[in-house]
Amino acid sequence: MVPIVVAVVASLASKGGEKALGWSENKPANPSPSPPTTAPPTGEAVKVNAITFVPKWADTTFVVAGLVAPEAVRELNKTFAPEANPEAAAAALRALGGAETTESTIELELEGNHQKPVRITNMRLAADCREPLTGTLFFSPPQGESATVKIGFDLDSGPDPIAQYAKEHEDGPAFPSQFSGDYFADRKYELKHGEQATFRVTARTYKHSCEFRIKLSMLVNSKPATQIIDDAGRPFRISALIAPKHDTFNKWADCSAYERVYLGGSLNAGQPGTGWWATRPGSGSHC
């Protein structure tokens, strides 16, 4: 009987053994695996790839709320001369809690991070403003042109200022930028997944010291949404420069208004020592 069983099995295999094993004639013996699915994006609808503080040309004027000891300033001067490396000087003064004076420009590199396009409909500043800082002034006024800006916020207009058009002052780049209109009244930005856009934002105050965060208004899945942008969990900072009464554009400082003053930068490169050097508080109305 064994030879008969072998013959039957061989016959089935030669006449469509795949059917006998339960396979369809059109289905391959080794089917290819399903293509991998892409995981949906995680996190905020808009990804912040970079936040860059745009330096003013040869201007490293900052105000710190408290007193900065001469020993700390000597350490700064050992690291670099402010007139030689203004960007490093600005970063060091921010690390001390310093606020840039009058105008501060921040560049945001944003990227769409949602499966469907995200529509940016507005940008505002959520600001907390008080009296100008009068602790320690690091004074180094501008020696050249200011940075070109696109969007301007006037922090003296209220706690929730609107985004405005910003352009160079009609009297030249040595003067503060001019703000006008409502930037987002007729402008909207749509970011597809992975699409990038850069916004250059300038905040300005002649009257206050302010801590602020940037607030994006968006449509995500056709529903309103809000996203807050700050400096790694900390607010951005800016303070008005207390200027002599005759100085309309706050280009010079009233040194008598500050508890401690350090001068520096290219303006004072010929003064004693290197980098920042102290001046006597209340020594006059003009630095």
Secondary structure, 3 states (H helix, E strand, C coil): CHHHHHHHHHHHHHCCHHHHCCCCCCCCCCCCCCCCCCCCCCCCCEEEEEEEEECECCECCEEECCCCCHHHHHHHHHHCCCCCCHHHHHHHHHHCCCEEECEEEEEEEEEECCCCCEEEEEEEEEEEEECCCCCEEEECCCCCCCCCCCEEEEHHHCCCCECEEEECCCCCCCCCCEEECCHHHCCCEEECCCCEEEEEEEEECCCCEEEEEEEEEEEECCEEEEEEECECCECEEEECCCCCCCCCCCCCCCHHHCCEEEECCHHHCCCCCCCCEEECCCCCCCC
